[in-house]
Amino acid sequence: MSAAVPEGLPVLPHLASEFYAWVWWRSEAQGSAFDLGPPVGPVDVWVDERLAFRNVEDGKVTAVMTGENPAGTLEARAALAGGKVLQEIRLGIRREDREYFVTLKGPAAHLTALKLPQVVTEGDAELVFERMHLYDEVNFVVAHLFRAFAAARSGAAWQSEEMPGLHEWLLGRPVAPVRPPPIVPTREDEEEDDDDEEPEEDEADDDDLPDEPEPLDSDG
């Protein structure tokens, strides 16, 4: 892979558009609040200023909606209801006091057009390390957001709760409160629960997910 290609998630191509739509719906149904469990914890996620759609059988973008709150327009939901799928979605993400903006793009959910929180660290080296830390953190959060989607997508409630809720939302009906997505235990949690039991295979393997960024040493 070329170094110029942004890093993506280990996503099956047909799942990326479902992931984007799921995040959009969940962000409205949950008031932007997601509890991703350890090691991420609570985060706020919302759709920001860009949505791009394509036809199912075509990778080319056919409609783009930008500006203030494009997710709240009838045209955006009508595009999904009419059979188009999301090719790009711009998200705002807040973890503790840090706020990020990032566009997830294409079938591999490449992270593009990333806007990091303002860095107040002094010194060139410290500035570089701080930005690296922030970049690692937003990758970390997005990867675990996808993990929550994968758990919901493969869970028993997908057909009975998730899909009906998403369908009602697409039709423009009031968004009913939904149960939070399942919190997926990490491999460390599973090993603590039963050290002797072989871990089961999981579609979103912990080895595929980035680690929690190490806190920066404020003392340099």
N, C-alpha and C positions, 0 to 999 in steps of 0.2 A: 504493500500500500504506500502511496506517495506521502511524503511528510506534509504536503500541503492539504491533504484531506483531513478534515476534523475528525476527532475520535467519536465513535458512535457506541451505542449499546449493543449487547449480543441479542438482537431482536430478529425474530423471523419476519421477513418483509411484510407479510399480510397483517401482522399484529400491530405494526406501528400506528396505522391509522385508527385502529380500535383503541389503542392506548391514548392517543391524542383526544379522541372523542370522550373516552372515559374520564380523563382528567378534567376536561371542560365541564362535563355533566356533574361530576363529583364536586368540583370547586363551587358550583352554584348550589347544589343540594346541601352542601356542608358549610356554606358560608366561608369558603376558602380554607377552612381548617382541616388539616390532615394530621392524624397521630400515627406516625410510621413505626412507633415502638423503638426499643433499643436497637442499634446505638444512635439512631437519628433523633427520635423524640418528636415533639409537635413542631409542625411547620405550617406556614400559610402559603397557599399556591393559588394563583388566579390567572385567567387569560388576560394578556395585556393588549397590545395595539396591532396585532397582525394575525390573520387566519388566511391560509391559502388552501384551495381545494383542487382536486383533480378528478377525472373520471376513473372508474374502477380499473379499467383495462389500459389506462394510459398514464405514464409517469409525468406527463407535462402538466404544469399548473394551468388551470382554465379559469379560475376566479380568485381574486385576492380582495380581502376586506381589511382596511386599515383605519387608523384614526382612533378616536376615543371610544372605548368599549365596543369594538366590533362584535364581540360575543353576545352582546345584548340585543342585536338587531334581528328582526324577523328574517331578513335575507340570509343570515348565516345559518340559522336552523333549517330554513327552507332548502338550502344547498345540500345539507346532510339528508334531510327527508326526501329530497329528489333523487338520491342515489349517488351523489358525489361523496368522496372521502377526503379526509384531511391529509394534506401533503406537508404542511408546516403549521406550527402553532407557537406563538410567542407567549412565554409565561413570566409572571413575576413570582419570585420565591423569597420568603422571609424566614430566616432561622435566627431566633433570638433577636439581636438588634442589627443583623446584617441582611441587606436586601439586594437581590440579584434580579437581572432580567436576561433571559436567554431564549433563543429560537430553536426549537426542536424541528429538524428538517429531514424529510425523506424516509425511506423504508428502514434505515438503520438508526433513526433518531439522532443524527449528528447534532452536536451542540454548536450553534453559530451565533454571531452577533451578540456575544456575551458582554454584558455590562456589569462590572464588579462594584461592590461598595467602595465608597471613597476611602482611600488609604491615607492615614495621618502619620505613618511612620517616617522618620527622618533618616537620610542616608541612602545611597544608591543600593547597597547590598540588602539592607533591611527592606527597602521598597520591593525589590525583586522577590525576596522570600515571602513577604506578606501577600503579594499578588499570586504567587504560586500556591500558597496556602488557601486563598480564597477560591482559586480555580479548582483545586482539589475538592473543596467543600461543596461547590455547586455540582460537580460531577457525582460526588458521593450522595447528595440528596436526590438527584434525578434518578440515579441507578436504583435507589431504594424505593422511590416512587413507582418505578416500573416493576419492582419486585412485589409491591402491594397490588398492582394491577394483575400481575401474573397469578398471584394467589387467588384474587377474586375471579379471574377468568377461568381458572381450573377448579374452582370450588363448586359445591353443591348449590349455592344460592345464585349462581350466574343466570340460569334460566328462569328461576322462580322469582327473583327479586331485582337483580341488576338490569337484565334486559327489559323487563316490563317498565321499570323506573326510567330507563333511558328512552324508551319508546314514548312514554307519556310526556317527557321533557321535550322530545323532538316535535311533538304535536303542538307545543306551545302551551300546554296545560301547566297549572301551578306545580312547582317542584315540591314534591312531598319529602319530608325528612327521611333520611336513609340511615341505615346502620353504618358505622364506620367500616372501611375495608378491613379484612382480617389482618392482625399483626402477625407477621411471619417470624417464628423464632429463628435466631441465627444458629449457625452450626455450633458455636460455643454453648448456647443454651441447651441444644439437643444433647450435647456430650455431657453436660452437667446433670441432665435429667436421667440419663442412662448411659454410663460409660461403656457398658458391655454390649449394647445393641448397635448393630451396624446401621449407619445413617442411610435413609432411603434416598433414591435419586430424586432430584428436584429440578424442575425446568429452569428456575432462577437460582443456580448454584452459587453458594457464597464465594467460591473461588473466582467467579466471573464479576463480582462486585468490587468496587474500589473500597479501600479501608478508610476508616475515619481519619481525617488529617490530624497529625500531631499538633497540639497547641504550640504556638510560637512562644519562645522564651523572651519575655519582655525585657529581661536584663541583658539580651544580646548574647 
